[in-house]
Amino acid sequence: MNRDNRRADGAAPQTPVNLDDVAIVIPALNEEGNLAVLLPLLEAMNVGQIIVCDNGSTDATRAVVEGSGADWVYEPQRGYGAACQAGIAALDDDVRVVAFCDADMSDDLSRLVDLVGPIQRNEYDLVLGARTVELREPGATTFPQRVANVLFPMCVKLGWGHSFKDLGPFRAIGRNPLDRIGMRDRAFGWTIEMQVRAVELGLRILEIPVAYRRRAMGRSKIGGSLTGAVRAAYCMIRTCGGLWLTKRRRVGRARP
């Protein structure tokens, strides 16, 4: 794949990365307008498999996906984790790296090669896009989201001794490490579960700073309403607490 991977942080492009063995999983709920822009961008990057997990949309999300080269997967049970799980279940056999991003055009897809490259080179198992203040567009996150991005990394630090900068959605993980984690969360604790379990398993973890923009169209399902923010916070607290309470039972058999 020969192209200029121009990055939003102004840094020089990285060496081109072949994305043939990469799948990107995109949870979506009523995102027809954003997907109409997002999917052609990913197709132009020659991503091996693009999976849109429709979480019960009532708009033309399915038609947009099926009109592209992406795979449409339907998951009627609402929940970020439920949609991601449906995407994982639809992975092609030859996929070696799995990336995740939101459908709202808030993630800087030019950094996908930077997330995937260290995994393909067997340098890291999990690469996370950290939405740093310097690269975050004003208004891209709400106050409850900013509080959560401080509170929950702090909880992980206290409970597991690992310092994370963010719990953002834009990330990539090797297929084998993902299988080892055995993700279970079906709500908004998905990102916390993945990061905590990666620490418990001793996976090689890298965080890289990424830009974060305001969603292109529509309203956020989490930050766009008080109800959504409270529900997401509750799910995160429940997941974090549950992982802590069952930590001793898991960690004894986690590492090889």
Contacts in CASP RR format, 6 or more apart in sequence:
PFRMAT RR
TARGET T0000
AUTHOR 0000-0000-0000
METHOD contacts of the structure
MODEL  1
MNRDNRRADGAAPQTPVNLDDVAIVIPALNEEGNLAVLLPLLEAMNVGQI
IVCDNGSTDATRAVVEGSGADWVYEPQRGYGAACQAGIAALDDDVRVVAF
CDADMSDDLSRLVDLVGPIQRNEYDLVLGARTVELREPGATTFPQRVANV
LFPMCVKLGWGHSFKDLGPFRAIGRNPLDRIGMRDRAFGWTIEMQVRAVE
LGLRILEIPVAYRRRAMGRSKIGGSLTGAVRAAYCMIRTCGGLWLTKRRR
VGRARP
1 16 0 8 1.000
1 17 0 8 1.000
1 18 0 8 1.000
1 19 0 8 1.000
1 45 0 8 1.000
1 46 0 8 1.000
2 16 0 8 1.000
3 16 0 8 1.000
3 44 0 8 1.000
3 45 0 8 1.000
4 13 0 8 1.000
5 13 0 8 1.000
5 14 0 8 1.000
5 16 0 8 1.000
5 110 0 8 1.000
5 113 0 8 1.000
5 114 0 8 1.000
6 13 0 8 1.000
6 110 0 8 1.000
7 13 0 8 1.000
7 108 0 8 1.000
7 110 0 8 1.000
7 111 0 8 1.000
7 114 0 8 1.000
7 211 0 8 1.000
8 108 0 8 1.000
8 110 0 8 1.000
8 111 0 8 1.000
8 135 0 8 1.000
8 210 0 8 1.000
8 211 0 8 1.000
9 135 0 8 1.000
9 209 0 8 1.000
9 210 0 8 1.000
9 211 0 8 1.000
14 113 0 8 1.000
14 114 0 8 1.000
14 117 0 8 1.000
16 113 0 8 1.000
17 113 0 8 1.000
17 116 0 8 1.000
17 117 0 8 1.000
17 120 0 8 1.000
18 46 0 8 1.000
18 120 0 8 1.000
19 45 0 8 1.000
19 46 0 8 1.000
19 47 0 8 1.000
19 48 0 8 1.000
19 112 0 8 1.000
19 113 0 8 1.000
19 116 0 8 1.000
20 46 0 8 1.000
20 48 0 8 1.000
21 48 0 8 1.000
21 94 0 8 1.000
21 95 0 8 1.000
21 96 0 8 1.000
21 97 0 8 1.000
21 120 0 8 1.000
22 47 0 8 1.000
22 48 0 8 1.000
22 49 0 8 1.000
22 95 0 8 1.000
22 96 0 8 1.000
22 97 0 8 1.000
22 98 0 8 1.000
22 99 0 8 1.000
22 112 0 8 1.000
22 116 0 8 1.000
22 172 0 8 1.000
23 47 0 8 1.000
23 48 0 8 1.000
23 49 0 8 1.000
23 50 0 8 1.000
23 51 0 8 1.000
23 91 0 8 1.000
23 92 0 8 1.000
23 95 0 8 1.000
23 97 0 8 1.000
23 98 0 8 1.000
23 99 0 8 1.000
24 42 0 8 1.000
24 47 0 8 1.000
24 49 0 8 1.000
24 50 0 8 1.000
24 51 0 8 1.000
24 98 0 8 1.000
24 99 0 8 1.000
24 100 0 8 1.000
24 101 0 8 1.000
24 112 0 8 1.000
25 51 0 8 1.000
25 53 0 8 1.000
25 84 0 8 1.000
25 87 0 8 1.000
25 88 0 8 1.000
25 98 0 8 1.000
25 99 0 8 1.000
25 100 0 8 1.000
26 35 0 8 1.000
26 38 0 8 1.000
26 50 0 8 1.000
26 51 0 8 1.000
26 52 0 8 1.000
26 53 0 8 1.000
26 100 0 8 1.000
26 101 0 8 1.000
26 102 0 8 1.000
26 103 0 8 1.000
27 53 0 8 1.000
27 55 0 8 1.000
27 79 0 8 1.000
27 80 0 8 1.000
27 81 0 8 1.000
27 83 0 8 1.000
27 84 0 8 1.000
27 100 0 8 1.000
27 102 0 8 1.000
27 103 0 8 1.000
28 35 0 8 1.000
28 52 0 8 1.000
28 53 0 8 1.000
28 54 0 8 1.000
28 55 0 8 1.000
28 57 0 8 1.000
28 61 0 8 1.000
28 65 0 8 1.000
28 83 0 8 1.000
28 103 0 8 1.000
29 54 0 8 1.000
29 55 0 8 1.000
29 56 0 8 1.000
29 57 0 8 1.000
29 61 0 8 1.000
29 78 0 8 1.000
29 83 0 8 1.000
29 221 0 8 1.000
30 57 0 8 1.000
30 58 0 8 1.000
30 59 0 8 1.000
30 61 0 8 1.000
31 57 0 8 1.000
31 59 0 8 1.000
31 61 0 8 1.000
31 103 0 8 1.000
31 104 0 8 1.000
32 57 0 8 1.000
32 59 0 8 1.000
32 60 0 8 1.000
32 61 0 8 1.000
32 63 0 8 1.000
32 64 0 8 1.000
33 64 0 8 1.000
33 216 0 8 1.000
33 217 0 8 1.000
34 103 0 8 1.000
34 104 0 8 1.000
34 105 0 8 1.000
34 215 0 8 1.000
34 216 0 8 1.000
34 217 0 8 1.000
34 218 0 8 1.000
35 52 0 8 1.000
35 61 0 8 1.000
35 64 0 8 1.000
35 65 0 8 1.000
35 68 0 8 1.000
35 103 0 8 1.000
36 64 0 8 1.000
37 105 0 8 1.000
37 216 0 8 1.000
38 103 0 8 1.000
38 105 0 8 1.000
38 109 0 8 1.000
39 50 0 8 1.000
39 52 0 8 1.000
39 64 0 8 1.000
39 65 0 8 1.000
39 68 0 8 1.000
39 69 0 8 1.000
39 70 0 8 1.000
40 68 0 8 1.000
41 109 0 8 1.000
42 50 0 8 1.000
42 70 0 8 1.000
42 109 0 8 1.000
43 50 0 8 1.000
43 68 0 8 1.000
43 69 0 8 1.000
43 70 0 8 1.000
45 109 0 8 1.000
45 112 0 8 1.000
47 112 0 8 1.000
48 92 0 8 1.000
48 95 0 8 1.000
49 71 0 8 1.000
49 91 0 8 1.000
49 92 0 8 1.000
49 95 0 8 1.000
50 68 0 8 1.000
50 69 0 8 1.000
50 70 0 8 1.000
50 71 0 8 1.000
51 70 0 8 1.000
51 71 0 8 1.000
51 73 0 8 1.000
51 87 0 8 1.000
51 90 0 8 1.000
51 91 0 8 1.000
52 61 0 8 1.000
52 65 0 8 1.000
52 70 0 8 1.000
52 71 0 8 1.000
52 72 0 8 1.000
52 73 0 8 1.000
52 103 0 8 1.000
53 73 0 8 1.000
53 74 0 8 1.000
53 75 0 8 1.000
53 83 0 8 1.000
53 84 0 8 1.000
53 86 0 8 1.000
53 87 0 8 1.000
54 61 0 8 1.000
54 62 0 8 1.000
54 65 0 8 1.000
54 72 0 8 1.000
54 73 0 8 1.000
54 74 0 8 1.000
54 75 0 8 1.000
54 83 0 8 1.000
55 75 0 8 1.000
55 76 0 8 1.000
55 78 0 8 1.000
55 79 0 8 1.000
55 80 0 8 1.000
55 82 0 8 1.000
55 83 0 8 1.000
56 74 0 8 1.000
56 75 0 8 1.000
56 76 0 8 1.000
56 78 0 8 1.000
62 72 0 8 1.000
62 74 0 8 1.000
65 71 0 8 1.000
65 72 0 8 1.000
66 72 0 8 1.000
71 90 0 8 1.000
73 86 0 8 1.000
73 87 0 8 1.000
73 89 0 8 1.000
73 90 0 8 1.000
74 86 0 8 1.000
75 82 0 8 1.000
75 83 0 8 1.000
75 85 0 8 1.000
75 86 0 8 1.000
75 87 0 8 1.000
77 186 0 8 1.000
79 186 0 8 1.000
79 187 0 8 1.000
79 188 0 8 1.000
80 187 0 8 1.000
80 188 0 8 1.000
80 189 0 8 1.000
80 190 0 8 1.000
81 183 0 8 1.000
81 185 0 8 1.000
81 186 0 8 1.000
81 187 0 8 1.000
81 188 0 8 1.000
81 189 0 8 1.000
81 190 0 8 1.000
82 186 0 8 1.000
82 187 0 8 1.000
84 100 0 8 1.000
84 183 0 8 1.000
84 190 0 8 1.000
85 183 0 8 1.000
85 186 0 8 1.000
88 98 0 8 1.000
88 178 0 8 1.000
88 183 0 8 1.000
91 98 0 8 1.000
91 175 0 8 1.000
95 175 0 8 1.000
96 120 0 8 1.000
96 174 0 8 1.000
96 175 0 8 1.000
97 116 0 8 1.000
97 119 0 8 1.000
97 120 0 8 1.000
97 172 0 8 1.000
97 173 0 8 1.000
97 174 0 8 1.000
97 175 0 8 1.000
98 172 0 8 1.000
98 173 0 8 1.000
98 174 0 8 1.000
98 175 0 8 1.000
98 178 0 8 1.000
99 112 0 8 1.000
99 115 0 8 1.000
99 116 0 8 1.000
99 170 0 8 1.000
99 171 0 8 1.000
99 172 0 8 1.000
99 173 0 8 1.000
100 169 0 8 1.000
100 170 0 8 1.000
100 171 0 8 1.000
100 172 0 8 1.000
101 107 0 8 1.000
101 109 0 8 1.000
101 112 0 8 1.000
101 169 0 8 1.000
101 170 0 8 1.000
102 169 0 8 1.000
102 170 0 8 1.000
104 215 0 8 1.000
104 216 0 8 1.000
104 217 0 8 1.000
104 218 0 8 1.000
104 220 0 8 1.000
105 213 0 8 1.000
105 215 0 8 1.000
105 216 0 8 1.000
105 217 0 8 1.000
106 140 0 8 1.000
106 212 0 8 1.000
106 213 0 8 1.000
106 214 0 8 1.000
106 215 0 8 1.000
106 216 0 8 1.000
107 169 0 8 1.000
107 170 0 8 1.000
107 210 0 8 1.000
107 212 0 8 1.000
107 213 0 8 1.000
108 170 0 8 1.000
108 210 0 8 1.000
108 211 0 8 1.000
108 212 0 8 1.000
108 213 0 8 1.000
111 129 0 8 1.000
111 170 0 8 1.000
111 208 0 8 1.000
111 210 0 8 1.000
111 211 0 8 1.000
112 172 0 8 1.000
114 127 0 8 1.000
114 208 0 8 1.000
115 127 0 8 1.000
115 128 0 8 1.000
115 129 0 8 1.000
115 170 0 8 1.000
115 171 0 8 1.000
115 172 0 8 1.000
115 208 0 8 1.000
116 127 0 8 1.000
116 172 0 8 1.000
117 123 0 8 1.000
117 127 0 8 1.000
118 124 0 8 1.000
118 127 0 8 1.000
118 206 0 8 1.000
119 125 0 8 1.000
119 126 0 8 1.000
119 127 0 8 1.000
119 172 0 8 1.000
119 173 0 8 1.000
119 174 0 8 1.000
123 204 0 8 1.000
123 206 0 8 1.000
124 204 0 8 1.000
124 205 0 8 1.000
124 206 0 8 1.000
125 173 0 8 1.000
125 174 0 8 1.000
125 177 0 8 1.000
125 198 0 8 1.000
125 203 0 8 1.000
125 204 0 8 1.000
125 205 0 8 1.000
126 171 0 8 1.000
126 172 0 8 1.000
126 173 0 8 1.000
126 174 0 8 1.000
126 177 0 8 1.000
126 194 0 8 1.000
126 195 0 8 1.000
126 198 0 8 1.000
126 203 0 8 1.000
126 204 0 8 1.000
126 205 0 8 1.000
126 206 0 8 1.000
127 171 0 8 1.000
127 172 0 8 1.000
127 173 0 8 1.000
127 205 0 8 1.000
127 206 0 8 1.000
127 207 0 8 1.000
127 208 0 8 1.000
128 164 0 8 1.000
128 166 0 8 1.000
128 168 0 8 1.000
128 170 0 8 1.000
128 171 0 8 1.000
128 195 0 8 1.000
128 205 0 8 1.000
128 206 0 8 1.000
128 207 0 8 1.000
128 208 0 8 1.000
129 166 0 8 1.000
129 168 0 8 1.000
129 170 0 8 1.000
129 171 0 8 1.000
129 207 0 8 1.000
129 208 0 8 1.000
129 209 0 8 1.000
129 210 0 8 1.000
130 164 0 8 1.000
130 165 0 8 1.000
130 166 0 8 1.000
130 168 0 8 1.000
130 207 0 8 1.000
130 208 0 8 1.000
130 209 0 8 1.000
130 210 0 8 1.000
131 140 0 8 1.000
131 141 0 8 1.000
131 149 0 8 1.000
131 166 0 8 1.000
131 168 0 8 1.000
131 170 0 8 1.000
131 210 0 8 1.000
131 211 0 8 1.000
131 212 0 8 1.000
132 165 0 8 1.000
132 166 0 8 1.000
132 209 0 8 1.000
132 210 0 8 1.000
134 209 0 8 1.000
135 209 0 8 1.000
135 210 0 8 1.000
135 211 0 8 1.000
135 212 0 8 1.000
136 211 0 8 1.000
136 212 0 8 1.000
137 211 0 8 1.000
137 212 0 8 1.000
137 213 0 8 1.000
137 214 0 8 1.000
139 214 0 8 1.000
140 212 0 8 1.000
140 213 0 8 1.000
140 214 0 8 1.000
141 149 0 8 1.000
141 212 0 8 1.000
141 223 0 8 1.000
142 220 0 8 1.000
142 223 0 8 1.000
142 224 0 8 1.000
142 229 0 8 1.000
144 223 0 8 1.000
144 229 0 8 1.000
144 233 0 8 1.000
145 222 0 8 1.000
145 223 0 8 1.000
145 229 0 8 1.000
148 167 0 8 1.000
148 232 0 8 1.000
148 233 0 8 1.000
148 236 0 8 1.000
149 166 0 8 1.000
149 167 0 8 1.000
149 168 0 8 1.000
152 167 0 8 1.000
152 192 0 8 1.000
152 236 0 8 1.000
152 240 0 8 1.000
153 163 0 8 1.000
153 164 0 8 1.000
153 165 0 8 1.000
153 166 0 8 1.000
153 167 0 8 1.000
155 240 0 8 1.000
156 162 0 8 1.000
156 164 0 8 1.000
156 192 0 8 1.000
156 195 0 8 1.000
156 196 0 8 1.000
156 199 0 8 1.000
156 240 0 8 1.000
157 163 0 8 1.000
157 164 0 8 1.000
159 244 0 8 1.000
159 247 0 8 1.000
160 196 0 8 1.000
160 199 0 8 1.000
160 200 0 8 1.000
160 247 0 8 1.000
161 199 0 8 1.000
162 195 0 8 1.000
162 199 0 8 1.000
162 205 0 8 1.000
164 195 0 8 1.000
164 207 0 8 1.000
165 207 0 8 1.000
166 207 0 8 1.000
167 191 0 8 1.000
167 192 0 8 1.000
167 195 0 8 1.000
167 236 0 8 1.000
168 191 0 8 1.000
169 191 0 8 1.000
170 210 0 8 1.000
171 191 0 8 1.000
171 194 0 8 1.000
173 181 0 8 1.000
173 194 0 8 1.000
173 198 0 8 1.000
177 198 0 8 1.000
177 201 0 8 1.000
177 203 0 8 1.000
180 201 0 8 1.000
181 193 0 8 1.000
181 194 0 8 1.000
181 197 0 8 1.000
181 198 0 8 1.000
181 201 0 8 1.000
182 197 0 8 1.000
183 190 0 8 1.000
183 193 0 8 1.000
183 194 0 8 1.000
183 197 0 8 1.000
184 193 0 8 1.000
185 192 0 8 1.000
185 193 0 8 1.000
185 235 0 8 1.000
185 239 0 8 1.000
187 235 0 8 1.000
187 239 0 8 1.000
188 222 0 8 1.000
188 231 0 8 1.000
188 232 0 8 1.000
188 235 0 8 1.000
188 236 0 8 1.000
188 239 0 8 1.000
189 235 0 8 1.000
189 236 0 8 1.000
189 238 0 8 1.000
189 239 0 8 1.000
189 240 0 8 1.000
192 236 0 8 1.000
192 239 0 8 1.000
192 240 0 8 1.000
192 243 0 8 1.000
193 239 0 8 1.000
193 243 0 8 1.000
195 205 0 8 1.000
196 240 0 8 1.000
196 243 0 8 1.000
197 243 0 8 1.000
198 205 0 8 1.000
199 205 0 8 1.000
200 247 0 8 1.000
200 250 0 8 1.000
200 251 0 8 1.000
200 254 0 8 1.000
200 255 0 8 1.000
201 254 0 8 1.000
201 255 0 8 1.000
202 254 0 8 1.000
202 255 0 8 1.000
219 225 0 8 1.000
221 228 0 8 1.000
222 228 0 8 1.000
222 229 0 8 1.000
222 232 0 8 1.000
223 229 0 8 1.000
223 232 0 8 1.000
END
